Every structure is written in structure tokens, then in C-alpha cells.
């Protein structure tokens, strides 16, 4: 596989993984809203942008904890852990926007791609100097490793949340 193929593959993997993350959030929200799955497919949460989806599911989860018959310490731990995950989710949303709304410029030499440059088209100005700042980076197959690792950690947490809800949330129809 060529260098640029690896870079484009990583961009695709990031985009698909982010969609999976959004779906897991919806599954958590849908379970809280309708644990018996009386209405399928679930109508709610479908048209929310990512930011509002994260905040809505966070509120649903915090409200649901009161019905799970947990010790005060465990309930506080769940609330704190989910609040931390929400911060990570919002950062991942910003990372997604940063990556997917950038321009990808192939740098060629003799018709062969020698590198790929990610360039954010939004111009920023340094508040102190007034100079224009450019957000650009040369991409490699490892360019999105930190974002993918962060997303994997949040996804593992969301899977545990969902599993805990299935076992603890009342009226789940089980």
C-alpha cells in the first residue's frame, strides 16, 4: 500500500469509528427512553447534531441513575465517569471537525505523491501579534493515532455503560 493510501485509510477509519461512537450514544439513549423496545425503530435522538446528542444522552443517563438502585458512592462514581467521558466526547467532536473539515493537499513530484498536507481552511489570527496563523501538518499513517486511542477508550466506556444499564435499569423487559 502506498503512503497516501495509508493516510486516506486512517481518515476513513476515523470517520467510520466516529459514526460507530455516535450510534453507541444513541443506543444508550434509546435504551433509557424505551427499555422494553416498545417502539422500533426508535424515533428520538435521530436528528440531533453530535454536540446536542452527547449532552442529551448525558442528561438521560444522569436521570436514569436515580432509578438503578445504586449506593450513593456508586451513583456518584458513575456520574463522574460519564461527565469525564462527555468531556472526551466533545473533544473528539472537535477533533472530527478539525480533521474532516480540513483540505488534504497531495504534494507531488514527477506525478508521484510524496506527501499529504492537512490544512485547516479557517484562518486564525494571533491575538498578540496580529499575524495570520496556519494550521497545517504533513500526514503519516500515524497522524491520527492519539485521536483513535482516545476514541477507543471512550467506546470501551460506553459499551460498559450500556451493559450496566441493561442489567441495572428497571423495566428493561428482561
C-alpha positions in Angstrom: 0.0 0.0 0.0 1.3 3.5 -0.9 1.9 6.1 1.8 -1.1 8.1 0.7 -3.3 5.0 0.8 -2.4 4.5 4.4 -3.2 8.2 5.2 -6.6 8.0 3.4 -7.3 4.7 5.1 -6.7 6.3 8.5 -9.0 9.2 7.7 -11.7 6.7 6.7 -11.2 4.6 9.8 -11.5 7.7 12.0 -14.7 8.8 10.2 -16.3 5.3 10.5 -15.2 4.9 14.1 -16.7 8.2 15.0 -20.0 7.2 13.4 -19.9 4.0 15.5 -19.4 6.1 18.6 -22.4 8.3 17.7 -24.5 5.1 17.2 -23.5 3.8 20.6 -24.6 7.0 22.2 -28.0 6.7 20.5 -28.3 3.1 21.7 -27.7 4.2 25.3 -30.3 7.0 25.0 -32.8 4.8 23.2 -32.5 2.1 25.9 -33.1 4.7 28.6 -36.1 6.2 26.7 -37.6 2.8 25.9 -36.0 -0.1 27.7 -38.7 -2.5 26.6 -38.2 -1.5 23.0 -41.9 -1.0 22.6 -41.4 1.3 19.6 -38.9 0.1 17.0 -37.1 1.7 15.3 -36.8 4.4 18.0 -37.8 7.8 16.8 -35.9 10.0 19.3 -32.3 11.3 19.1 -32.0 10.7 15.4 -31.8 14.3 14.2 -29.6 15.8 16.9 -26.1 17.1 16.0 -23.3 15.4 17.8 -22.9 18.1 20.4 -26.6 18.0 21.4 -26.7 14.2 21.2 -23.8 14.0 23.7 -25.5 16.5 26.1 -28.9 14.9 25.8 -27.6 11.3 26.5 -25.6 12.7 29.4 -28.8 14.1 30.9 -30.7 10.9 30.2 -28.0 8.9 31.9 -27.8 11.0 35.0 -31.6 10.9 35.3 -31.6 7.2 34.8 -29.1 6.5 37.6 -31.6 7.5 40.2 -33.7 4.5 39.1 -30.9 2.0 39.2 -30.9 1.4 43.0 -27.2 2.1 43.4 -25.3 3.1 46.6 -24.7 6.8 46.8 -21.0 6.2 46.2 -21.5 4.1 43.1 -24.0 6.6 41.7 -21.5 9.4 42.2 -18.8 7.3 40.6 -21.0 6.7 37.5 -21.9 10.4 37.3 -18.3 11.4 37.5 -17.1 8.9 35.0 -19.8 9.8 32.5 -19.1 13.5 32.9 -15.4 12.8 32.2 -16.5 10.8 29.1 -18.6 13.7 28.0 -15.6 16.0 28.0 -13.7 13.4 25.9 -16.7 13.1 23.5 -16.8 16.9 23.0 -13.0 16.9 22.3 -13.5 14.0 19.8 -16.2 16.1 18.1 -13.8 19.0 17.8 -11.1 16.6 16.5 -13.5 15.2 14.0 -14.4 18.6 12.7 -10.8 19.6 12.6 -9.8 16.5 10.6 -12.8 16.2 8.3 -13.2 19.8 7.5 -9.6 20.3 6.5 -8.3 20.3 3.0 -6.0 17.4 2.0 -3.4 18.5 -0.4 -1.2 15.9 -2.3 2.3 17.1 -2.8 3.6 15.5 -6.0 7.0 15.2 -7.6 7.1 13.8 -11.1 3.5 12.6 -10.9 4.2 10.6 -7.7 2.7 11.6 -4.4 5.5 12.5 -2.0 3.3 13.6 0.9 -0.1 14.8 2.0 -0.6 18.1 3.8 -3.7 18.7 6.0 -4.6 22.3 6.0 -7.5 23.9 8.0 -9.1 26.5 5.7 -10.1 28.6 8.7 -7.7 31.5 9.2 -6.8 32.3 12.7 -5.0 35.5 13.9 -2.6 35.6 16.7 -4.2 37.9 19.3 -0.8 39.5 20.3 1.0 39.9 17.0 -1.9 40.1 14.6 -0.2 37.6 12.3 -2.2 35.0 10.4 -1.8 31.5 11.8 -1.9 28.5 9.6 -3.0 25.1 10.9 -1.2 22.6 8.7 0.6 19.3 9.1 2.2 16.7 7.0 0.2 13.4 7.4 1.5 9.9 8.0 -0.3 6.7 8.8 0.3 7.5 12.4 -1.2 11.0 12.3 -4.5 10.1 13.9 -3.2 7.6 16.5 -3.9 9.8 19.5 -7.4 10.5 18.4 -8.1 6.8 17.6 -6.8 5.8 21.0 -8.9 8.4 22.8 -12.0 7.2 20.8 -11.3 3.6 21.6 -11.1 4.4 25.3 -14.4 6.3 25.2 -16.1 3.5 23.2 -15.0 0.9 25.7 -16.5 3.0 28.5 -19.8 3.5 26.5 -20.0 -0.3 26.0 -19.7 -0.8 29.7 -22.3 1.9 30.4 -24.7 0.2 28.0 -24.1 -3.2 29.6 -24.6 -1.8 33.1 -27.9 -0.2 32.0 -29.1 -3.5 30.6 -28.5 -5.1 33.9 -29.5 -2.3 36.3 -32.1 -0.1 34.7 -35.6 -1.1 35.7 -38.4 -2.1 33.3 -35.9 -3.3 30.7 -38.3 -6.1 29.8 -35.8 -8.8 30.7 
